[in-house]
């Protein structure tokens, strides 16, 4: 058996991975909050897509990739399969998008059931991302994973995701947003390092160059792109009006309507804009989700 060292470069990459994981998970939770109070289907879809990129791209895949930069197997170099890396990114983003979409609408109807289903989808997506990324490794060794550790890692990923998503939609306030992001980050990081701890490597007799490229060939450009998406998501989340601001805007428009006897959106924005008035459902969603 060859020695596996997940911290071959010291604590830098693990700490960076944990930090990226928390930021991605936090943005995913906040995007879900915004999606749930979106006044239109299109607005909810935009926030779900942004949340999927943040949660699946940065929170799951980028975390795994950065952590793997410190991964080493004694006696063999490591190369990466580009198509499989792209596939692992897609798995993470699609699974996260499906999970967030399950909770983006519907208010509190069957909230516990939907949160459980959404968390299961996200957790399995996180596990699938890790599996795809590990399958993308080329090295002069055969990697095997202990089944008990694999089962424990999947349980951690799914249960942590369920708790995180339920907390993000069932509870109110910044403290619970932070708790939800921490739970999701713990699910991702816990699953990753449990699987690494349960992985063993046996060197093969093969020699010569390995197929694939080094991390800088594809992984680092992907990581740069996800970093840009994360910054954009952060800007959008920070600059988006919170629930109190939206409620205050609705109160102002209601007072305008009382005084004018007409459509408050027409009074405030001019003719031809009345059809863009937010629905009462959007008001109720904003009242439910205190940001």
VEXDREN-2710 file (C-alpha; in Angstrom, 1 decimal):
% VEXDREN-2710
k/r/px/py/pz
1/UNK/0.0/0.0/0.0
2/UNK/1.2/3.5/-0.8
3/UNK/1.0/6.3/1.7
4/UNK/-1.7/8.9/1.1
5/UNK/-1.2/12.4/2.4
6/UNK/-4.1/14.8/2.1
7/UNK/-2.1/17.6/3.7
8/UNK/1.1/17.3/1.7
9/UNK/1.3/21.1/1.2
10/UNK/0.5/22.0/4.8
11/UNK/-2.6/23.6/6.2
12/UNK/-3.0/26.3/3.4
13/UNK/-5.1/24.4/1.0
14/UNK/-7.4/22.7/3.6
15/UNK/-8.0/26.1/5.3
16/UNK/-8.7/27.8/1.9
17/UNK/-11.0/25.0/1.0
18/UNK/-13.0/25.3/4.2
19/UNK/-13.2/29.1/3.7
20/UNK/-14.5/28.8/0.1
21/UNK/-16.9/26.1/1.2
22/UNK/-18.5/28.4/3.9
23/UNK/-18.7/31.4/1.5
24/UNK/-20.3/29.2/-1.2
25/UNK/-22.8/27.6/1.2
26/UNK/-23.7/31.0/2.7
27/UNK/-24.4/32.5/-0.7
28/UNK/-26.4/29.4/-1.6
29/UNK/-28.6/29.8/1.5
30/UNK/-29.0/33.6/0.9
31/UNK/-29.9/33.0/-2.7
32/UNK/-32.6/30.5/-1.6
33/UNK/-34.0/33.1/0.8
34/UNK/-34.2/35.6/-2.1
35/UNK/-35.8/33.0/-4.4
36/UNK/-38.5/32.2/-1.9
37/UNK/-39.7/35.8/-1.8
38/UNK/-39.2/36.5/-5.5
39/UNK/-42.3/38.3/-6.9
40/UNK/-42.2/36.4/-10.3
41/UNK/-41.2/33.0/-11.5
42/UNK/-38.4/34.5/-13.5
43/UNK/-37.0/36.2/-10.4
44/UNK/-37.1/33.0/-8.5
45/UNK/-35.4/31.1/-11.3
46/UNK/-32.5/33.7/-11.5
47/UNK/-31.9/33.3/-7.7
48/UNK/-32.0/29.5/-7.9
49/UNK/-29.5/29.5/-10.8
50/UNK/-27.2/31.9/-8.9
51/UNK/-27.6/29.8/-5.7
52/UNK/-26.8/26.6/-7.6
53/UNK/-23.6/28.0/-9.0
54/UNK/-22.6/29.3/-5.6
55/UNK/-23.6/26.2/-3.6
56/UNK/-22.6/23.5/-6.1
57/UNK/-19.8/25.3/-7.9
58/UNK/-18.0/27.1/-5.1
59/UNK/-19.4/25.3/-2.0
60/UNK/-19.0/21.7/-3.3
61/UNK/-16.7/21.4/-6.4
62/UNK/-14.2/24.2/-5.7
63/UNK/-13.9/23.1/-2.1
64/UNK/-13.0/19.6/-3.3
65/UNK/-10.6/20.7/-5.9
66/UNK/-8.7/23.1/-3.6
67/UNK/-8.5/20.5/-0.9
68/UNK/-7.1/18.0/-3.5
69/UNK/-4.3/20.4/-4.4
70/UNK/-2.7/19.1/-1.1
71/UNK/-3.5/15.5/-1.9
72/UNK/-0.5/13.3/-2.7
73/UNK/0.2/9.6/-3.1
74/UNK/3.8/8.5/-2.4
75/UNK/5.5/7.0/-5.4
76/UNK/3.3/8.5/-8.2
77/UNK/2.5/11.8/-9.8
78/UNK/-1.1/12.9/-10.3
79/UNK/-2.8/14.1/-13.4
80/UNK/-6.4/15.2/-14.1
81/UNK/-9.0/14.1/-16.7
82/UNK/-10.5/17.2/-18.1
83/UNK/-13.9/15.9/-19.3
84/UNK/-14.5/14.1/-16.0
85/UNK/-13.7/17.3/-14.0
86/UNK/-16.2/19.2/-16.1
87/UNK/-18.8/16.5/-15.5
88/UNK/-18.2/16.6/-11.7
89/UNK/-18.9/20.4/-11.8
90/UNK/-22.1/19.8/-13.7
91/UNK/-23.2/17.2/-11.2
92/UNK/-22.7/19.6/-8.3
93/UNK/-24.5/22.6/-9.9
94/UNK/-27.4/20.6/-11.3
95/UNK/-28.0/18.7/-8.0
96/UNK/-27.8/22.0/-6.1
97/UNK/-30.2/23.7/-8.5
98/UNK/-32.8/20.9/-8.2
99/UNK/-32.6/21.0/-4.4
100/UNK/-33.0/24.8/-4.3
101/UNK/-35.8/24.7/-6.8
102/UNK/-37.8/22.3/-4.6
103/UNK/-37.8/25.0/-1.9
104/UNK/-38.0/28.2/-3.9
105/UNK/-41.7/28.2/-4.1
106/UNK/-44.8/26.7/-2.4
107/UNK/-44.5/28.7/0.8
108/UNK/-44.7/26.4/3.9
109/UNK/-46.8/23.7/2.2
110/UNK/-45.2/20.3/3.1
111/UNK/-42.0/22.2/4.0
112/UNK/-40.5/19.4/6.0
113/UNK/-41.0/16.9/3.2
114/UNK/-39.6/19.2/0.6
115/UNK/-36.6/20.2/2.7
116/UNK/-35.8/16.5/3.3
117/UNK/-36.1/15.7/-0.4
118/UNK/-34.1/18.8/-1.4
119/UNK/-31.4/18.0/1.2
120/UNK/-31.2/14.4/-0.1
121/UNK/-30.7/15.6/-3.7
122/UNK/-28.1/18.1/-2.7
123/UNK/-26.2/15.7/-0.4
124/UNK/-26.1/13.0/-3.1
125/UNK/-25.0/15.6/-5.6
126/UNK/-22.1/16.5/-3.3
127/UNK/-21.2/12.8/-3.0
128/UNK/-21.4/12.4/-6.7
129/UNK/-19.1/15.4/-7.2
130/UNK/-16.5/13.9/-5.0
131/UNK/-16.8/10.5/-6.7
132/UNK/-16.5/12.2/-10.2
133/UNK/-13.5/14.3/-9.1
134/UNK/-11.7/11.3/-7.7
135/UNK/-12.4/9.3/-10.8
136/UNK/-10.8/12.1/-12.8
137/UNK/-7.4/11.4/-11.1
138/UNK/-4.8/9.5/-13.2
139/UNK/-1.9/8.0/-11.2
140/UNK/0.2/4.9/-11.1
141/UNK/-2.0/3.4/-8.4
142/UNK/-5.4/1.9/-7.8
143/UNK/-7.6/3.8/-5.3
144/UNK/-10.1/1.9/-3.2
145/UNK/-12.6/3.3/-0.6
146/UNK/-13.7/1.4/2.5
147/UNK/-17.5/0.8/2.2
148/UNK/-18.2/1.7/5.8
149/UNK/-16.5/5.1/5.4
150/UNK/-18.3/5.6/2.1
151/UNK/-21.6/5.0/3.8
152/UNK/-20.7/7.3/6.7
153/UNK/-19.6/10.0/4.3
154/UNK/-22.9/9.8/2.3
155/UNK/-24.9/10.0/5.5
156/UNK/-23.0/13.1/6.6
157/UNK/-23.5/14.8/3.3
158/UNK/-27.3/14.0/3.1
159/UNK/-28.1/14.7/6.8
160/UNK/-26.1/17.9/6.9
161/UNK/-27.7/19.2/3.7
162/UNK/-31.2/18.3/5.0
163/UNK/-30.6/20.2/8.3
164/UNK/-29.0/23.2/6.5
165/UNK/-31.9/23.6/3.9
166/UNK/-34.6/23.1/6.5
167/UNK/-33.0/25.6/8.8
168/UNK/-32.6/28.1/6.0
169/UNK/-36.3/28.1/5.1
170/UNK/-38.0/27.2/8.4
171/UNK/-36.2/29.7/10.7
172/UNK/-35.8/33.4/10.5
173/UNK/-32.9/35.8/11.3
174/UNK/-29.2/36.1/10.4
175/UNK/-28.2/33.7/13.1
176/UNK/-30.1/30.8/11.5
177/UNK/-28.7/31.8/8.1
178/UNK/-25.2/31.4/9.5
179/UNK/-26.1/28.1/11.2
180/UNK/-27.6/26.8/7.9
181/UNK/-24.4/27.7/6.0
182/UNK/-22.2/26.1/8.7
183/UNK/-24.2/22.9/8.5
184/UNK/-23.9/22.7/4.8
185/UNK/-20.2/23.5/4.9
186/UNK/-19.8/20.8/7.6
187/UNK/-21.6/18.3/5.3
188/UNK/-19.4/19.0/2.3
189/UNK/-16.1/19.1/4.2
190/UNK/-17.0/16.2/6.5
191/UNK/-17.9/14.0/3.5
192/UNK/-14.7/14.9/1.7
193/UNK/-12.3/14.1/4.5
194/UNK/-14.2/11.0/5.6
195/UNK/-13.8/9.6/2.1
196/UNK/-10.2/10.6/2.0
197/UNK/-9.6/8.9/5.4
198/UNK/-11.3/5.7/4.0
199/UNK/-9.3/5.7/0.8
200/UNK/-6.3/3.5/0.2
201/UNK/-3.8/3.3/-2.7
202/UNK/-1.9/0.4/-4.2
203/UNK/0.9/1.2/-6.6
204/UNK/0.9/-0.5/-10.0
205/UNK/3.8/-1.6/-12.1
206/UNK/2.9/0.9/-14.8
207/UNK/5.5/3.5/-15.7
208/UNK/5.8/6.3/-18.2
209/UNK/3.8/9.5/-18.7
210/UNK/0.2/9.6/-17.3
211/UNK/-2.7/10.8/-19.5
212/UNK/-4.4/14.0/-18.6
213/UNK/-3.0/17.3/-17.5
214/UNK/-1.8/19.0/-14.3
215/UNK/-4.2/21.1/-12.2
216/UNK/-3.4/24.3/-13.9
217/UNK/-4.5/23.0/-17.3
218/UNK/-8.3/23.0/-16.5
219/UNK/-8.9/23.0/-12.8
220/UNK/-7.4/26.4/-12.2
221/UNK/-9.3/28.2/-15.0
222/UNK/-12.5/26.6/-13.7
223/UNK/-11.6/27.7/-10.2
224/UNK/-11.0/31.3/-11.5
225/UNK/-14.4/31.3/-13.2
226/UNK/-16.2/30.1/-10.1
227/UNK/-14.4/32.7/-8.1
228/UNK/-15.8/35.4/-10.4
229/UNK/-19.3/33.9/-10.1
230/UNK/-18.9/34.0/-6.3
231/UNK/-17.9/37.6/-6.3
232/UNK/-20.8/38.5/-8.6
233/UNK/-23.2/36.5/-6.4
234/UNK/-21.8/38.3/-3.3
235/UNK/-22.4/41.7/-4.8
236/UNK/-25.9/40.8/-5.9
237/UNK/-26.9/39.4/-2.5
238/UNK/-25.4/42.3/-0.6
239/UNK/-27.1/44.9/-2.8
240/UNK/-30.5/43.2/-3.1
241/UNK/-33.2/44.8/-0.9
242/UNK/-34.0/42.9/2.2
243/UNK/-37.5/42.0/3.4
244/UNK/-37.9/45.1/5.5
245/UNK/-37.0/47.4/2.6
246/UNK/-39.4/45.6/0.3
247/UNK/-42.2/45.8/2.9
248/UNK/-41.5/49.5/3.4
249/UNK/-41.7/50.0/-0.4
250/UNK/-45.1/48.3/-0.4
251/UNK/-46.4/50.5/2.5
252/UNK/-45.3/53.6/0.6
253/UNK/-47.0/52.4/-2.6
254/UNK/-50.2/51.6/-0.6
255/UNK/-50.2/55.1/0.9
256/UNK/-49.9/56.5/-2.6
257/UNK/-52.8/54.4/-3.7
258/UNK/-55.0/55.6/-0.9
259/UNK/-54.2/59.3/-1.6
260/UNK/-54.6/59.0/-5.4
261/UNK/-57.3/56.4/-5.6
262/UNK/-55.3/54.8/-8.5
263/UNK/-52.7/52.2/-9.1
264/UNK/-49.7/53.0/-6.8
265/UNK/-47.2/51.6/-9.3
266/UNK/-48.6/53.8/-12.1
267/UNK/-48.3/56.8/-9.7
268/UNK/-44.8/56.0/-8.7
269/UNK/-43.3/54.7/-11.9
270/UNK/-45.4/56.3/-14.6
271/UNK/-48.0/54.9/-17.1
272/UNK/-47.7/51.4/-18.5
273/UNK/-46.0/50.0/-15.4
274/UNK/-49.0/48.8/-13.4
275/UNK/-48.7/45.3/-14.7
276/UNK/-45.4/44.8/-13.0
277/UNK/-46.9/45.2/-9.6
278/UNK/-45.8/42.5/-7.2
279/UNK/-48.4/40.0/-6.1
280/UNK/-49.7/39.6/-2.6
281/UNK/-48.0/36.2/-2.6
282/UNK/-44.7/38.0/-2.9
283/UNK/-45.6/40.1/0.1
284/UNK/-46.5/37.1/2.2
285/UNK/-43.2/35.4/1.2
286/UNK/-41.3/38.4/2.3
287/UNK/-43.1/38.5/5.6
288/UNK/-42.3/34.9/6.2
289/UNK/-38.6/35.1/5.4
290/UNK/-36.9/37.7/7.6
291/UNK/-33.4/38.3/6.2
END
